[in-house]
Amino acid sequence: MTNEPQPSWRKPAGIFLIMALIIAWAVLVASLSPWVGEWPVLVQAIFYLVAGIVWIWVLPLKALLRWMELGRWRG
């Protein structure tokens, strides 16, 4: 008989939160499209590239991943 660890509820909850944060960020950025659409194409591309990278720092993904794995928010 093996003593297998029980699955943690934090991982499914964390995945749900990450998906919700990604959707919220996408909706926020997409809501700016009426104004961004008037910009030159190159400036639009830079804006969307930066917006696609910035969400990693703006949203608390690192802390959320740590909580999912270890059960605490800080290292």
DSSP file (Angstrom, degrees, kcal/mol; ACC not computed):
  #  RESIDUE AA STRUCTURE BP1 BP2  ACC     N-H-->O    O-->H-N    N-H-->O    O-->H-N    TCO  KAPPA ALPHA  PHI   PSI    X-CA   Y-CA   Z-CA
    1    1 A M              0   0    0      0, 0.0     2,-0.3     0, 0.0     0, 0.0   0.000 360.0 360.0 360.0 124.6    0.0    0.0    0.0
    2    2 A T        -     0   0    0      1,-0.0     2,-0.9     2,-0.0     0, 0.0  -0.650 360.0-135.5 -95.4 151.8    1.5    3.3   -1.1
    3    3 A N        -     0   0    0     -2,-0.3    -1,-0.0     2,-0.0     0, 0.0  -0.689  32.4-175.3-104.2  77.0    1.0    6.6    0.8
    4    4 A E        -     0   0    0     -2,-0.9     2,-0.1     1,-0.1    -2,-0.0  -0.514  28.4-110.5 -77.6 139.0    0.3    8.9   -2.2
    5    5 A P        -     0   0    0      0, 0.0    -1,-0.1     0, 0.0     3,-0.1  -0.397  33.2-112.7 -67.8 145.2   -0.1   12.6   -1.4
    6    6 A Q        -     0   0    0      1,-0.1     2,-0.0    -2,-0.1     0, 0.0  -0.548  36.9-102.8 -75.2 140.6   -3.6   14.0   -1.8
    7    7 A P        -     0   0    0      0, 0.0     2,-0.3     0, 0.0    -1,-0.1  -0.366  37.4-120.4 -64.1 143.4   -4.0   16.5   -4.7
    8    8 A S    >   -     0   0    0      1,-0.1     3,-0.5    60,-0.1    60,-0.0  -0.639   3.4-144.2 -87.0 141.5   -4.1   20.1   -3.6
    9    9 A W  T 3> S+     0   0    0     -2,-0.3     4,-1.9     1,-0.2     5,-0.2   0.653  93.2  77.0 -73.9 -15.8   -7.2   22.2   -4.3
   10   10 A R  H 3> S+     0   0    0      1,-0.2     4,-3.0     2,-0.2    -1,-0.2   0.853  86.9  56.9 -66.2 -34.7   -4.8   25.2   -4.8
   11   11 A K  H <> S+     0   0    0     -3,-0.5     4,-2.5     2,-0.2     5,-0.2   0.958 110.2  40.7 -66.6 -50.8   -3.7   24.1   -8.3
   12   12 A P  H  > S+     0   0    0      0, 0.0     4,-2.2     0, 0.0    -1,-0.2   0.912 118.3  49.0 -62.1 -38.7   -7.1   24.0   -9.9
   13   13 A A  H  X S+     0   0    0     -4,-1.9     4,-2.4     1,-0.2    -2,-0.2   0.912 112.0  48.9 -64.5 -41.4   -8.1   27.2   -8.1
   14   14 A G  H  X S+     0   0    0     -4,-3.0     4,-2.7     2,-0.2    -1,-0.2   0.892 109.3  51.3 -65.6 -40.2   -4.8   28.8   -9.2
   15   15 A I  H  X S+     0   0    0     -4,-2.5     4,-2.5     2,-0.2    -1,-0.2   0.917 110.4  49.8 -62.7 -42.3   -5.3   27.8  -12.8
   16   16 A F  H  X S+     0   0    0     -4,-2.2     4,-2.3     2,-0.2    -2,-0.2   0.918 112.1  47.9 -61.1 -43.7   -8.8   29.2  -12.7
   17   17 A L  H  X S+     0   0    0     -4,-2.4     4,-2.6     2,-0.2    -2,-0.2   0.903 110.7  50.9 -65.2 -40.9   -7.4   32.5  -11.3
   18   18 A I  H  X S+     0   0    0     -4,-2.7     4,-2.5     2,-0.2    -2,-0.2   0.933 111.4  47.9 -62.2 -44.9   -4.7   32.7  -13.9
   19   19 A M  H  X S+     0   0    0     -4,-2.5     4,-2.5     1,-0.2    -1,-0.2   0.905 111.8  50.3 -62.1 -40.9   -7.2   32.2  -16.7
   20   20 A A  H  X S+     0   0    0     -4,-2.3     4,-2.5     2,-0.2    -2,-0.2   0.901 111.1  48.7 -64.1 -40.8   -9.5   34.8  -15.2
   21   21 A L  H  X S+     0   0    0     -4,-2.6     4,-2.5     2,-0.2    -2,-0.2   0.902 111.3  49.6 -66.0 -40.9   -6.5   37.3  -15.0
   22   22 A I  H  X S+     0   0    0     -4,-2.5     4,-2.5     2,-0.2    -2,-0.2   0.925 112.7  47.1 -63.3 -44.5   -5.5   36.6  -18.6
   23   23 A I  H  X S+     0   0    0     -4,-2.5     4,-2.5     2,-0.2    -2,-0.2   0.921 112.1  49.9 -63.9 -43.5   -9.1   37.2  -19.8
   24   24 A A  H  X S+     0   0    0     -4,-2.5     4,-2.3     2,-0.2    -2,-0.2   0.911 112.3  47.6 -61.7 -42.2   -9.4   40.4  -17.7
   25   25 A W  H  X S+     0   0    0     -4,-2.5     4,-2.7     2,-0.2     5,-0.2   0.915 111.7  50.3 -65.0 -42.4   -6.1   41.7  -19.1
   26   26 A A  H  X S+     0   0    0     -4,-2.5     4,-2.7     1,-0.2    -2,-0.2   0.899 110.9  48.9 -63.1 -40.8   -7.1   40.8  -22.7
   27   27 A V  H  X S+     0   0    0     -4,-2.5     4,-2.0     2,-0.2    -1,-0.2   0.913 111.5  50.2 -65.0 -42.0  -10.5   42.6  -22.3
   28   28 A L  H  X S+     0   0    0     -4,-2.3     4,-0.6     2,-0.2    -2,-0.2   0.946 114.6  42.7 -60.5 -49.1   -8.7   45.6  -20.9
   29   29 A V  H >< S+     0   0    0     -4,-2.7     3,-1.1     1,-0.2     4,-0.2   0.911 114.1  51.2 -66.0 -41.6   -6.3   45.8  -23.7
   30   30 A A  H >< S+     0   0    0     -4,-2.7     3,-1.6     1,-0.3    -1,-0.2   0.817 100.8  63.2 -66.1 -29.3   -8.9   45.1  -26.3
   31   31 A S  H 3< S+     0   0    0     -4,-2.0    -1,-0.3     1,-0.3    -2,-0.2   0.711  98.6  56.8 -68.1 -17.4  -11.1   47.9  -24.9
   32   32 A L  T XX S+     0   0    0     -3,-1.1     4,-2.5    -4,-0.6     3,-1.1   0.509  78.8  98.3 -86.4  -5.0   -8.4   50.3  -25.9
   33   33 A S  H <> S+     0   0    0     -3,-1.6     4,-2.7     1,-0.3    -1,-0.2   0.781  70.4  63.6 -60.3 -31.2   -8.5   49.2  -29.6
   34   34 A P  H 34 S+     0   0    0      0, 0.0    -1,-0.3     0, 0.0     4,-0.2   0.896 115.2  33.2 -60.2 -35.0  -10.8   52.1  -30.8
   35   35 A W  H X4 S+     0   0    0     -3,-1.1     3,-1.2    -4,-0.2     4,-0.3   0.884 119.5  50.0 -84.4 -42.1   -8.0   54.5  -29.8
   36   36 A V  H >< S+     0   0    0     -4,-2.5     3,-1.7     1,-0.3    -3,-0.2   0.844 101.0  65.9 -65.7 -32.3   -5.0   52.2  -30.7
   37   37 A G  T 3< S+     0   0    0     -4,-2.7    -1,-0.3     1,-0.3    -2,-0.2   0.691  95.0  58.5 -63.3 -18.7   -6.6   51.4  -34.1
   38   38 A E  T <  S+     0   0    0     -3,-1.2    -1,-0.3    -4,-0.2    -2,-0.2   0.582  90.3  91.6 -86.2 -10.0   -6.0   55.1  -35.1
   39   39 A W  S <  S-     0   0    0     -3,-1.7     5,-0.0    -4,-0.3    -3,-0.0  -0.364  94.0 -82.6 -79.1 161.4   -2.3   54.9  -34.5
   40   40 A P     >  -     0   0    0      0, 0.0     4,-2.4     0, 0.0     3,-0.3  -0.321  44.0-111.9 -59.9 150.1    0.2   53.9  -37.2
   41   41 A V  H  > S+     0   0    0      1,-0.2     4,-2.6     2,-0.2     5,-0.2   0.863 115.9  52.1 -56.3 -42.1    0.6   50.2  -37.7
   42   42 A L  H  > S+     0   0    0      1,-0.2     4,-2.1     2,-0.2    -1,-0.2   0.898 110.2  48.3 -64.0 -40.2    4.1   50.0  -36.3
   43   43 A V  H  > S+     0   0    0     -3,-0.3     4,-2.6     2,-0.2    -1,-0.2   0.886 110.8  51.9 -67.3 -38.3    3.1   51.9  -33.2
   44   44 A Q  H  X S+     0   0    0     -4,-2.4     4,-2.8     2,-0.2     5,-0.3   0.933 108.5  50.9 -60.7 -45.8    0.1   49.5  -32.8
   45   45 A A  H  X S+     0   0    0     -4,-2.6     4,-2.1     1,-0.2    -2,-0.2   0.912 111.5  47.2 -60.1 -43.1    2.4   46.5  -33.1
   46   46 A I  H  X S+     0   0    0     -4,-2.1     4,-2.8     2,-0.2     5,-0.2   0.917 111.7  51.5 -64.5 -43.1    4.8   47.9  -30.4
   47   47 A F  H  X S+     0   0    0     -4,-2.6     4,-3.0     1,-0.2    -2,-0.2   0.944 112.8  44.0 -58.6 -49.6    1.8   48.7  -28.1
   48   48 A Y  H  X S+     0   0    0     -4,-2.8     4,-1.8     2,-0.2    -1,-0.2   0.846 113.0  52.1 -68.6 -33.0    0.4   45.2  -28.4
   49   49 A L  H  X S+     0   0    0     -4,-2.1     4,-1.1    -5,-0.3    -1,-0.2   0.942 113.5  43.5 -64.6 -47.7    3.8   43.6  -28.0
   50   50 A V  H >X S+     0   0    0     -4,-2.8     4,-3.3     1,-0.2     3,-0.6   0.921 113.2  51.7 -64.2 -43.6    4.5   45.6  -24.8
   51   51 A A  H 3X S+     0   0    0     -4,-3.0     4,-1.1     1,-0.2    -1,-0.2   0.853 107.8  53.7 -61.7 -33.8    0.9   44.9  -23.5
   52   52 A G  H 3< S+     0   0    0     -4,-1.8    -1,-0.2    -5,-0.2    -2,-0.2   0.765 116.9  36.7 -71.8 -25.1    1.5   41.2  -24.1
   53   53 A I  H XX S+     0   0    0     -4,-1.1     3,-1.4    -3,-0.6     4,-0.5   0.823 108.5  62.2 -92.8 -37.9    4.7   41.3  -22.0
   54   54 A V  H >X S+     0   0    0     -4,-3.3     4,-2.5     1,-0.3     3,-1.3   0.809  87.9  71.1 -62.4 -32.5    3.7   43.8  -19.3
   55   55 A W  H 3X S+     0   0    0     -4,-1.1     4,-2.1     1,-0.3    -1,-0.3   0.778  90.2  62.7 -59.3 -24.3    0.8   41.6  -18.0
   56   56 A I  H <4 S+     0   0    0     -3,-1.4     5,-0.5     1,-0.2     6,-0.4   0.886 113.2  33.8 -66.0 -37.5    3.4   39.3  -16.6
   57   57 A W  H << S+     0   0    0     -3,-1.3    -2,-0.2    -4,-0.5    -1,-0.2   0.798 119.3  50.7 -87.0 -30.9    4.7   42.0  -14.3
   58   58 A V  H  < S+     0   0    0     -4,-2.5    -3,-0.2     2,-0.1    -2,-0.2   0.925 104.2  61.0 -74.2 -44.9    1.4   43.8  -13.6
   59   59 A L  S  < S-     0   0    0     -4,-2.1     2,-2.2    -5,-0.2     3,-0.4  -0.590  93.6-117.0 -84.6 146.1   -0.5   40.7  -12.6
   60   60 A P     >  +     0   0    0      0, 0.0     4,-2.1     0, 0.0     5,-0.1  -0.244  63.6 139.5 -80.1  54.4    0.7   38.8   -9.5
   61   61 A L  H  >  +     0   0    0     -2,-2.2     4,-2.8    -5,-0.5     5,-0.2   0.886  66.0  53.1 -68.6 -39.2    1.5   35.6  -11.5
   62   62 A K  H  > S+     0   0    0     -3,-0.4     4,-2.1    -6,-0.4    -1,-0.2   0.935 113.0  43.9 -62.6 -45.2    4.7   34.8   -9.7
   63   63 A A  H  > S+     0   0    0      2,-0.2     4,-2.5     1,-0.2    -1,-0.2   0.890 113.4  52.1 -65.6 -38.6    3.1   35.0   -6.3
   64   64 A L  H  X S+     0   0    0     -4,-2.1     4,-2.3     2,-0.2    -2,-0.2   0.914 109.8  48.2 -65.5 -42.4    0.1   33.1   -7.5
   65   65 A L  H  X S+     0   0    0     -4,-2.8     4,-1.8     2,-0.2    -1,-0.2   0.890 111.3  51.1 -64.2 -38.8    2.3   30.3   -8.9
   66   66 A R  H  X>S+     0   0    0     -4,-2.1     4,-3.4    -5,-0.2     5,-0.7   0.921 110.3  49.3 -63.2 -43.5    4.2   30.2   -5.6
   67   67 A W  H  X5S+     0   0    0     -4,-2.5     4,-1.5     1,-0.2    -2,-0.2   0.903 108.7  53.2 -62.6 -41.2    0.9   29.9   -3.7
   68   68 A M  H  <5S+     0   0    0     -4,-2.3    -1,-0.2     1,-0.2   -57,-0.2   0.897 119.6  33.7 -59.9 -40.1   -0.2   27.1   -5.9
   69   69 A E  H  <5S+     0   0    0     -4,-1.8    -2,-0.2    -5,-0.1    -1,-0.2   0.900 135.3  18.5 -84.3 -44.0    2.9   25.1   -5.3
   70   70 A L  H  <5S-     0   0    0     -4,-3.4    -3,-0.2     2,-0.3    -2,-0.2   0.648  93.2-119.6-108.7 -18.2    3.9   25.9   -1.7
   71   71 A G  S  <<S+     0   0    0     -4,-1.5     2,-0.3    -5,-0.7    -4,-0.2   0.602  82.2  91.9  87.2  10.9    0.7   27.3   -0.1
   72   72 A R        -     0   0    0     -6,-0.5    -1,-0.3    -9,-0.1    -2,-0.3  -0.976  67.8-140.4-137.7 154.1    2.2   30.7    0.7
   73   73 A W  S    S+     0   0    0     -2,-0.3     2,-0.3    -6,-0.1    -6,-0.2   0.794  83.4  51.4 -83.9 -30.4    2.4   34.0   -1.1
   74   74 A R              0   0    0     -8,-0.1    -2,-0.0     1,-0.1   -11,-0.0  -0.787 360.0 360.0-113.5 154.2    5.9   35.0   -0.3
   75   75 A G              0   0    0     -2,-0.3    -1,-0.1     0, 0.0    -2,-0.0   0.456 360.0 360.0 -76.9 360.0    9.2   33.2   -0.6
